[in-house]
Amino acid sequence: MTIPVEHVDVVIVGARCAGTAAAVPLARAGHRVVVLDKATFPSDTMSTHVLVPNGVQELQLMGALPGILALGPTKVRHLTLHDEDGLEIKERFKPFSGIDYGLCIPRDQQDAVLVEAARAAGAEVREKVTVQEVVWRDGRAVGVRCKSGGKVYEIQAELVIGADGRRSKVAAEVGAWEPYRASKNGRGFAFRYLDDPQGEDAPKAFQIFRKHGNQVLVLPSCPAGRTLVVNMTDAADIPKYHEDPEGEWKALVAGDPALEERIGGATNASDLRVTDHLSAYYRRSTGPGWALAGDAGHFKDPVTGNGMRDALKFGRRLGEEVAVTLHDPAELDAALTRWEKERDADTISTYHWGNRESRPGPTSPLVREVLRTFAGQDAPNLSDTFNRARPIEAIITPARMVKGLVAALRAPGADRLGILKEVWGELPAEIGARRHRLLDGFRSSRPAGTERPGWDLGPTPKAPSLRPATEVVPEQPVDSIQSPREKVSA
Ligand SMILES: Cc1cc2nc3c(=O)[nH]c(=O)nc-3n(C[C@H](O)[C@H](O)[C@H](O)COP(=O)(O)OP(=O)(O)OC[C@H]3O[C@@H](n4cnc5c(N)ncnc54)[C@H](O)[C@@H]3O)c2cc1C
């Protein structure tokens, strides 16, 4: 049977954050870009979807911001933190590109706008198309085979971009499914929409309530008056949410007077959604004629609120980087490697921070005193961790940690031995994260102290097609192709 073949410049699998963001600069540069997605938009996906100003500017850059603002979302200008011992922090976000607010748009609405932005830039977005295979010629990815409405066809292109999420078929097809760096996540997520009891007068702040080891986020959403509430809890508690979702939720709200005061009595607008499948990782993300953008190549704990920002930013940067080299394979592959290096350098601090933040447990006296060093200033500081204004190590500095340590040790009735043991336990993570950012090489799989063994990405979508491994595995530094199970241990 002959399969119909069409030729384009770039084929992108996945039409959400990374796929549409990559499509825009390529289409604007005049290339023929086809974006395929098995979903039909509007379509929801598992996400709590916070964007702080650094991420919102990406919506502006791709031309999606007017469509997003037309949805009538709350513009959120502050971050607040309420810890159980009465510690309160309130900061105004640092602006980026003149944007001084964050957004929290339900994914079905947000992603439909992204698709329209990609179309407006000139890309062709095809819905209800499932990619089944990557097509190869002489060891180079040259297209995809896909299925739509019972018809199978092939799209050939200079570049295949897998923007198809954590369970990336493209990653499996190019032999990059196994991460070279990964970490088990100790937190689970339980979240739902509420009609905010304070209506449109609700605080225009992303609020964090920390109590009993829970971190509850209250996030004004879209339209104004609708609020997303997320409990980032111990992953071990997630089975309880499966057994008795409403009972767990009631106990959560009743267990924290500050949270009860904020959202008690709210009408529940949606069912609870729950997940504890959140392992963080880096996959080898480029090779001859292919790239993995967004979650397909790299995922970090959602506690960082940065997954969409990175998918949008490095989708865009991928499109920009390859737009001028598309028709020269050697130049193209060099551009792909440059892009992957740039992504890794930009994301690594936040990856390690996410791994540390995803450890469950109540706030320790040491962490509380370090947090207290942020209190009393309206200027952006702690919020820069989410906003990516500086690397995490430049925000939670050694000086700040020493100040917190001294305060914790001096507090009346302090368990000094316990505090010093915690410091000792934290050192490998502190040193490892800094060493990794400053010294370790590209695609290094040297473990850092933040990483925990036991990560799990589920089964490979489908074994790679029957072709010799040498055809799809480009030359790598030796450490990047060893088994991640051997290399990544805390
Ligand atoms: C519980 C949770 C909470 C989160 N909270 C936040 C948050 O608050 N803020 C934040 O910034 N990030 C958050 N994230 C992360 C964020 O959701 C992701 O980083 C982001 O969605 C990545 O976008 P993407 O475009 O790479 O992939 P995805 O959004 O996963 O999109 C992939 C697309 O590829 C399509 N696809 C897959 N396979 C195929 C195929 N074979 N053929 C055709 N199409 C295919 C899918 O249909 C899908 O539309 C959260 C994630 C989780 C799990």
The ligand as an SDF file (V2000), in Angstrom:
LIG
                    3D

 53 58  0  0  0  0  0  0  0  0999 V2000
   -0.1990   18.4720   38.4000 C   0  0  0  0  0  0  0  0  0  0  0  0
    0.5440   19.4520   37.5470 C   0  0  0  0  0  0  0  0  0  0  0  0
    0.5070   20.8050   37.8600 C   0  0  0  0  0  0  0  0  0  0  0  0
    1.2100   21.7350   37.0890 C   0  0  0  0  0  0  0  0  0  0  0  0
    1.1540   23.0520   37.4200 N   0  0  0  0  0  0  0  0  0  0  0  0
    1.8260   23.9660   36.6980 C   0  0  0  0  0  0  0  0  0  0  0  0
    1.7510   25.3500   37.0190 C   0  0  0  0  0  0  0  0  0  0  0  0
    1.0410   25.7690   37.9440 O   0  0  0  0  0  0  0  0  0  0  0  0
    2.4590   26.2200   36.2480 N   0  0  0  0  0  0  0  0  0  0  0  0
    3.2420   25.7990   35.2140 C   0  0  0  0  0  0  0  0  0  0  0  0
    3.8740   26.6310   34.5550 O   0  0  0  0  0  0  0  0  0  0  0  0
    3.3270   24.4910   34.8840 N   0  0  0  0  0  0  0  0  0  0  0  0
    2.6380   23.5730   35.5970 C   0  0  0  0  0  0  0  0  0  0  0  0
    2.7100   22.2560   35.2650 N   0  0  0  0  0  0  0  0  0  0  0  0
    3.5690   21.8590   34.1380 C   0  0  0  0  0  0  0  0  0  0  0  0
    2.8840   22.1460   32.8150 C   0  0  0  0  0  0  0  0  0  0  0  0
    1.5960   21.5840   32.8110 O   0  0  0  0  0  0  0  0  0  0  0  0
    3.7300   21.5770   31.6790 C   0  0  0  0  0  0  0  0  0  0  0  0
    5.0750   21.9520   31.8530 O   0  0  0  0  0  0  0  0  0  0  0  0
    3.2380   22.0310   30.3160 C   0  0  0  0  0  0  0  0  0  0  0  0
    1.9260   21.6040   30.0930 O   0  0  0  0  0  0  0  0  0  0  0  0
    4.1450   21.4930   29.2150 C   0  0  0  0  0  0  0  0  0  0  0  0
    3.6110   21.8290   27.9680 O   0  0  0  0  0  0  0  0  0  0  0  0
    4.0110   21.0060   26.6710 P   0  0  0  0  0  0  0  0  0  0  0  0
    3.5100   21.7970   25.5170 O   0  0  0  0  0  0  0  0  0  0  0  0
    5.4360   20.6380   26.7120 O   0  0  0  0  0  0  0  0  0  0  0  0
    3.2410   19.6010   26.7850 O   0  0  0  0  0  0  0  0  0  0  0  0
    1.7230   19.2080   27.0560 P   0  0  0  0  0  0  0  0  0  0  0  0
    0.9800   20.3140   27.7040 O   0  0  0  0  0  0  0  0  0  0  0  0
    1.7760   17.8990   27.7750 O   0  0  0  0  0  0  0  0  0  0  0  0
    1.1040   18.9760   25.5940 O   0  0  0  0  0  0  0  0  0  0  0  0
    1.4690   17.8820   24.8130 C   0  0  0  0  0  0  0  0  0  0  0  0
    0.4880   17.7370   23.6690 C   0  0  0  0  0  0  0  0  0  0  0  0
    0.9850   16.7090   22.8010 O   0  0  0  0  0  0  0  0  0  0  0  0
   -0.1190   15.9660   22.2960 C   0  0  0  0  0  0  0  0  0  0  0  0
    0.3590   14.6370   21.9160 N   0  0  0  0  0  0  0  0  0  0  0  0
    0.9560   13.7200   22.7010 C   0  0  0  0  0  0  0  0  0  0  0  0
    1.2820   12.6200   21.9950 N   0  0  0  0  0  0  0  0  0  0  0  0
    0.8490   12.8430   20.7210 C   0  0  0  0  0  0  0  0  0  0  0  0
    0.8770   12.0650   19.5400 C   0  0  0  0  0  0  0  0  0  0  0  0
    1.4290   10.8480   19.4860 N   0  0  0  0  0  0  0  0  0  0  0  0
    0.3300   12.5810   18.4240 N   0  0  0  0  0  0  0  0  0  0  0  0
   -0.2330   13.8230   18.4340 C   0  0  0  0  0  0  0  0  0  0  0  0
   -0.2840   14.6050   19.5400 N   0  0  0  0  0  0  0  0  0  0  0  0
    0.2600   14.1210   20.6690 C   0  0  0  0  0  0  0  0  0  0  0  0
   -1.0990   15.9230   23.4560 C   0  0  0  0  0  0  0  0  0  0  0  0
   -2.4140   15.6780   22.9970 O   0  0  0  0  0  0  0  0  0  0  0  0
   -0.9210   17.3150   24.0840 C   0  0  0  0  0  0  0  0  0  0  0  0
   -1.8840   18.2170   23.5920 O   0  0  0  0  0  0  0  0  0  0  0  0
    1.9970   21.3060   35.9920 C   0  0  0  0  0  0  0  0  0  0  0  0
    2.0290   19.9580   35.6550 C   0  0  0  0  0  0  0  0  0  0  0  0
    1.3080   19.0280   36.4230 C   0  0  0  0  0  0  0  0  0  0  0  0
    1.3550   17.5890   36.0370 C   0  0  0  0  0  0  0  0  0  0  0  0
  1  2  1  0
  2  3  1  0
  2 52  2  0
  3  4  2  0
  4  5  1  0
  4 50  1  0
  5  6  2  0
  6  7  1  0
  6 13  1  0
  7  8  2  0
  7  9  1  0
  9 10  1  0
 10 11  2  0
 10 12  1  0
 12 13  2  0
 13 14  1  0
 14 15  1  0
 14 50  1  0
 15 16  1  0
 16 17  1  0
 16 18  1  0
 18 19  1  0
 18 20  1  0
 20 21  1  0
 20 22  1  0
 22 23  1  0
 23 24  1  0
 24 25  2  0
 24 26  1  0
 24 27  1  0
 27 28  1  0
 28 29  2  0
 28 30  1  0
 28 31  1  0
 31 32  1  0
 32 33  1  0
 33 34  1  0
 33 48  1  0
 34 35  1  0
 35 36  1  0
 35 46  1  0
 36 37  1  0
 36 45  1  0
 37 38  2  0
 38 39  1  0
 39 40  1  0
 39 45  2  0
 40 41  1  0
 40 42  2  0
 42 43  1  0
 43 44  2  0
 44 45  1  0
 46 47  1  0
 46 48  1  0
 48 49  1  0
 50 51  2  0
 51 52  1  0
 52 53  1  0
M  END
$$$$
